[in-house]
Amino acid sequence: MGEEGKIMELYKDYWDYMIEKNTEGLRSLMSLDYCLYHMTGVKQSADEFLKG
């Protein structure tokens, strides 16, 4: 599988985990220093994001 295929697989996994509310699956995709910047300007750590 090429790089594009791997990215597509990760993207699909991400949305499957979001729909299933699978926080452990989501966490497995995140780096240790994961930080989400929302379009509203809110900054969230992985723990804050997963609590939501």
Number of C-alpha atoms within 10 A of each C-alpha: 5 6 8 9 10 11 11 11 11 13 13 12 15 18 13 14 17 14 9 10 13 14 15 10 15 17 16 10 14 11 9 10 7 13 15 13 10 9 7 6 8 8 12 14 14 17 12 11 13 15 8 6
